[in-house]
Amino acid sequence: MKENTTHYSRKMRHKRVRKKVSGKSDRPRLVVFKSSKHIYAQIIDDENRRTITSISTLSTIYREKHQYGGNISAAKIIGELIAGQALDKGLKKIVFDRGGYLYHGRIKALADSARERGLEF
């Protein structure tokens, strides 16, 4: 029996998105996951099945200066940090995978700050 929960609906949306979106070696995928207290971002090369770089609000880079990770300002900082890491590795063009979440709030803030920092998607 199908569940009628927010989590199940998000998983189904994510499956639909993943049918079309995949990260190549030249254009990897930026994946976003959020919980109520934290936000996570990672850049994945789906061809080689490896994570190129990742960061979250639990990372020491973030924790040194900031406390809480479940708001829009935290998402903006994570977007800037993931973009900086990607540019350091020579990645400029990526594919954005919103993880089944609506493009709104924290997801939008992370994407906008990554774009401002220099990522193209």
Residue pairs with C-beta under 8 A, 6 or more apart in sequence:
2 8
9 100
10 99
10 100
10 101
11 100
12 100
13 100
14 99
14 100
15 100
17 97
17 98
17 99
17 100
18 97
21 29
21 95
21 97
22 29
22 46
22 95
23 29
23 43
23 44
23 45
23 46
23 47
23 94
23 95
23 97
24 45
24 46
24 47
25 45
25 47
25 48
26 93
27 93
27 94
27 95
28 43
28 44
28 45
28 46
28 52
28 91
28 94
28 95
29 43
29 44
29 45
29 46
29 94
29 95
29 96
29 97
30 41
30 42
30 43
30 82
30 86
30 94
30 95
30 96
30 97
30 114
30 119
30 121
31 41
31 42
31 43
31 44
31 97
31 99
32 39
32 40
32 41
32 96
32 97
32 98
32 99
32 101
32 107
32 110
32 111
33 39
33 40
33 41
33 99
34 40
34 70
34 75
34 99
34 101
34 106
34 107
35 70
36 70
37 57
37 68
37 69
37 70
38 56
38 57
38 58
38 69
38 70
39 56
39 57
39 69
39 70
39 74
39 75
39 78
39 106
39 110
40 54
40 55
40 56
40 57
40 58
40 78
41 54
41 55
41 56
41 78
41 79
41 82
41 110
42 51
42 52
42 53
42 54
42 55
42 82
43 51
43 52
43 53
43 54
43 82
43 85
43 86
43 91
43 94
44 50
44 51
44 52
45 51
45 52
52 86
52 89
52 91
53 82
53 85
53 86
53 89
54 82
55 61
55 62
55 78
55 81
55 82
55 85
56 62
56 69
56 78
57 63
57 66
57 68
57 69
57 70
57 74
57 78
58 69
59 81
61 81
62 69
62 74
62 77
62 78
62 81
66 74
66 77
68 74
69 78
71 106
72 105
72 106
72 109
73 109
74 106
75 105
75 106
75 107
75 109
75 110
75 113
76 109
76 110
76 112
76 113
77 113
78 110
78 113
79 109
79 110
79 111
79 112
79 113
79 114
79 117
80 113
80 114
80 116
80 117
82 110
82 114
83 113
83 114
83 115
83 117
83 118
83 119
84 117
86 92
86 94
86 119
87 117
87 118
87 119
91 119
92 118
92 119
92 120
93 119
93 120
93 121
94 119
94 120
94 121
95 121
96 111
96 121
98 107
98 111
99 107
101 107
103 111
111 121
114 121
115 121
